[in-house]
Amino acid sequence: MNIQAQPQSISSSPLANARPRTAAARPTLLCLSHLRWGFVYQRPQHVMSRLRHSYDVVFFEEPVFGSVALHLDVSSPVRGVHVLVPHLPHGLSPQQITAAQRELLDGYLARQPLSELLLWYLTPMSLVFTDHLQAQVTVFDCMDELSAFLGAPPELIDNERRLMARADVVFTGGYSLWEAKRRQHGNAHAMPSSVDIEHFAAAREGLPEPADQASIGHPRLGFFGVIDERFDIELVAELARQQPQWQVVLIGPVVKIDPASLPRYANIHYLGAKSYAQLPAYLSGWEVALMPFALNASTRYISPTKTPEYLAGGCPVVSTPIRDVVSRYGDCAVVTIAEDAPAFIEAVECALAAKADGHVAAHADAALKGMSWDATCNAMKEQVECFRSR
């Protein structure tokens, strides 16, 4: 590629002269993601791993910048899913970055036996290098209010407005977010993130202790997930300070915040990121699961997947009053809502008692009845197929 090229110099869409459809060819579902497939296993991986049975999934990630020449890494972490990572040299202007991504993606699509293209946006920012593509269906899977996150680009709001105008269907990661987006799109549907009950239910069977958790005492209060600006650092610090006999186990990568800002007490244990497959083994060794989310703009519309995952593992949950948690689980006997440190400590004491009395599983199962990623993905696919059949 000529690095000086501007976006308009890129050739037209590889779908402009679409190939004839064949009975054997499946639609290509191009998922445009701000999250990496190999990062925390969450909604995108759950959804795409299921939709691959109906579509050929291409998962296009944000670029990696380095000193290497412009190229596209292609891998297949699971059959039916191809992950594309654009590698771009340092020093490109925003216009050149857009042009480079467009050229790499167009080149890849031109080499595929495409019969039909479906676009699935996880971020509106991808629209700048894909707005020329002609798709049978365009989906905006709005997981979170990304404009409220730390470091969100200022142009994100305008790009979301443009994407809303183009999308055939909008899915939201929770009900509170749906209440906001349904005013912006006439075909918005709440599709809260779900749970793989069988995967996490293994934690109820008393799995072998992971080596880095085995030496930690009890009772254990655990959290797994991304530790970022949504994490209430002060609340966790106060919990650990006031209750030194409680062991706080924190699992997950630290992103967008300074690790030095995290509380350091002898009873707080940072175990780092773990794979999705490892999580039930850690959860199996906890008495209480925590959701210490800060109450700020970045958490206003979140619908944490951790709530049903913790419950599926047989662990009572203590959460700050995140709106979707309160509305969905506020009546569950093993999910307790607490706003400040004193209330959180009291809630943990109640959760420890609930764990000890052996009735957590029954209450958790009642709260999880009917939930599954399969059901969520089937509902999403139904919407997509409605537009494909038109």
Residue pairs with C-beta under 8 A, 6 or more apart in sequence:
1 70
1 99
1 100
1 103
2 9
3 70
3 89
3 92
3 96
3 100
4 96
5 96
5 99
5 103
6 95
6 96
6 99
7 95
7 98
7 99
7 102
7 128
7 129
9 99
10 99
10 102
10 103
10 106
11 106
12 132
13 106
13 132
13 133
13 134
14 106
14 107
14 109
14 110
14 114
15 109
15 114
15 117
15 133
15 134
16 134
18 114
18 134
19 113
19 114
19 115
21 115
21 116
22 113
22 115
25 113
25 114
25 115
25 116
26 54
26 55
26 56
26 115
27 54
27 55
27 56
27 115
27 116
27 117
27 118
27 136
27 388
28 55
28 56
28 58
28 109
28 112
28 114
28 115
28 116
28 117
28 118
29 48
29 51
29 55
29 56
29 57
29 58
29 118
29 120
30 58
30 60
30 109
30 117
30 118
30 119
30 120
30 130
30 133
30 135
31 44
31 48
31 57
31 58
31 59
31 60
31 120
31 122
32 60
32 119
32 120
32 121
32 122
32 123
32 126
32 130
33 44
33 59
33 60
33 61
33 62
33 122
33 123
33 126
34 62
34 122
34 123
34 125
34 126
34 146
35 42
35 44
35 61
35 122
36 61
36 62
36 85
37 44
37 45
37 59
37 61
37 77
37 81
37 83
38 77
39 253
40 225
40 226
40 252
40 253
40 273
41 275
41 276
42 193
42 305
43 141
43 143
43 173
43 193
43 305
44 59
44 122
44 141
44 143
45 276
46 193
46 194
46 196
46 373
46 377
47 141
47 373
47 376
47 377
47 380
48 57
48 59
48 81
49 78
49 81
50 373
50 374
50 377
51 57
51 377
51 380
51 381
52 78
52 79
52 80
52 81
53 80
54 381
55 118
56 80
56 82
57 80
57 81
57 82
58 81
58 82
58 84
58 108
59 81
59 82
59 83
59 84
60 84
60 86
60 105
60 126
61 83
61 84
61 85
61 86
63 85
63 86
63 87
63 88
63 97
63 100
63 101
64 85
64 86
64 87
64 88
65 87
65 88
65 89
65 90
66 87
66 88
66 89
66 90
67 89
67 90
68 87
68 89
69 87
69 89
70 86
70 87
70 88
70 89
70 100
70 104
71 86
71 87
71 104
72 84
72 85
72 86
72 87
72 104
72 107
72 108
73 84
73 85
73 86
73 87
74 82
74 83
74 84
74 108
75 82
75 83
75 85
76 82
76 83
77 83
84 104
84 105
84 108
86 100
86 101
86 104
86 105
88 97
88 100
88 101
92 100
98 128
98 129
99 129
101 129
102 129
102 130
102 132
105 129
105 130
109 117
109 133
116 136
116 388
117 133
117 134
117 135
117 136
118 135
118 136
118 137
118 138
118 139
118 384
118 388
119 130
119 133
119 135
119 137
119 138
119 139
120 139
120 141
121 127
121 138
121 139
121 140
121 141
121 163
121 167
122 141
122 143
123 146
124 140
124 146
124 156
124 159
124 160
124 162
124 163
125 153
125 155
125 156
125 159
127 159
127 162
127 163
127 166
128 159
131 162
131 166
136 387
136 388
137 168
137 169
137 384
137 387
137 388
138 166
138 167
138 168
138 169
139 167
139 168
139 169
139 170
139 171
139 380
139 383
139 384
140 163
140 164
140 167
140 169
140 170
140 171
140 185
141 171
141 173
141 191
141 380
142 170
142 171
142 172
142 173
142 177
142 181
143 172
143 173
143 193
144 173
144 177
144 301
144 302
145 177
145 180
145 297
145 298
145 300
145 301
146 152
146 156
146 160
147 156
147 157
147 160
148 297
148 298
148 300
148 301
149 229
149 256
149 298
150 228
150 229
150 256
150 257
150 298
151 256
161 184
164 170
164 181
164 184
164 185
167 185
167 187
168 187
168 387
169 187
169 188
169 189
169 383
169 384
169 387
170 181
170 184
170 185
170 187
170 188
170 189
171 188
171 189
171 190
171 191
171 380
171 383
172 178
172 181
172 188
172 189
172 190
172 191
173 191
173 192
173 193
173 301
173 302
173 303
174 190
174 192
174 193
174 301
174 302
174 303
174 324
175 190
175 192
175 303
175 324
175 327
175 328
176 300
176 301
176 303
176 323
176 324
176 327
177 190
177 301
177 303
178 188
178 189
178 190
180 301
181 188
182 188
187 383
189 379
189 383
191 376
191 379
191 380
192 303
192 324
192 328
192 376
193 303
193 304
193 305
193 376
194 305
194 308
194 371
194 372
194 373
194 375
194 376
195 305
195 308
195 309
195 311
195 312
195 368
195 371
195 372
195 373
196 312
196 372
196 373
197 308
197 312
197 368
197 371
197 372
199 276
199 280
199 312
200 279
200 280
200 283
200 309
200 310
200 312
200 313
201 280
201 312
201 313
201 314
202 280
202 284
202 313
203 280
203 281
203 283
203 284
203 312
203 313
203 314
203 315
204 284
204 313
204 314
204 361
205 284
206 284
207 280
207 281
207 284
207 285
208 281
209 281
209 284
209 285
210 274
210 278
210 281
210 282
210 285
212 271
213 220
213 249
213 269
213 271
213 282
213 285
216 247
216 249
216 269
217 247
218 247
218 287
219 245
219 246
219 247
219 287
219 288
219 352
220 246
220 247
220 248
220 249
220 285
220 286
220 287
220 288
221 239
221 246
221 247
221 248
221 249
221 286
221 287
221 288
221 289
221 290
221 318
221 348
222 248
222 249
222 250
222 251
222 282
222 283
222 285
222 286
222 288
222 289
222 290
222 315
223 248
223 249
223 250
223 251
223 252
223 289
223 290
223 291
223 292
223 306
224 251
224 252
224 274
224 279
224 282
224 283
224 306
225 251
225 252
225 304
225 306
226 252
226 253
226 255
227 250
227 252
227 253
227 254
227 255
227 257
227 262
228 254
228 255
228 256
228 257
229 256
229 257
229 294
229 296
229 298
230 293
230 294
230 296
230 298
230 299
230 302
231 257
231 292
231 293
231 294
232 292
232 293
232 294
232 295
232 320
233 257
233 261
233 262
233 263
233 294
234 341
235 292
235 294
235 320
235 340
235 341
235 344
236 248
236 250
236 263
236 268
236 290
236 292
237 263
237 265
238 341
239 246
239 248
239 292
239 341
239 344
239 345
239 348
240 246
240 248
240 263
240 265
240 267
240 268
241 263
241 265
242 341
242 345
243 267
243 345
243 348
244 265
244 266
244 267
245 267
246 267
246 348
247 267
247 269
248 265
248 267
248 268
248 269
248 290
249 269
249 271
249 282
249 286
250 268
250 269
250 270
250 271
251 271
251 272
251 273
251 274
251 279
251 282
252 272
252 273
252 274
253 272
253 273
254 262
254 270
262 270
271 282
274 282
279 309
280 313
283 289
283 309
283 310
283 313
283 315
284 313
286 315
287 315
287 351
287 352
287 355
288 315
288 316
288 317
288 318
288 348
288 351
288 352
288 355
289 306
289 310
289 313
289 315
289 316
289 317
289 318
290 317
290 318
290 319
290 348
291 304
291 306
291 307
291 310
291 317
291 318
291 319
291 320
291 322
291 325
292 319
292 320
292 344
293 299
293 302
293 304
293 319
293 320
293 322
294 320
295 320
295 321
295 322
295 339
299 322
300 323
301 323
301 324
302 322
302 324
303 322
303 324
303 325
303 328
304 319
304 322
304 324
304 325
306 317
307 317
307 319
307 325
307 328
307 329
307 335
308 367
308 368
308 371
310 316
310 317
311 317
311 332
311 334
311 335
311 364
311 367
311 368
312 364
312 368
314 360
314 361
314 364
315 355
315 360
316 334
316 335
316 336
316 351
316 354
316 355
316 360
317 329
317 334
317 335
317 336
317 351
318 335
318 336
318 338
318 344
318 347
318 348
318 351
319 325
319 329
319 335
319 336
319 337
319 338
320 337
320 338
320 339
320 344
321 337
321 338
321 339
325 335
325 337
326 337
329 335
329 367
330 337
332 363
332 364
332 366
332 367
333 354
333 359
333 363
334 351
334 354
334 359
334 360
334 363
334 364
334 367
335 367
336 347
336 350
336 351
337 347
338 344
338 346
338 347
354 360
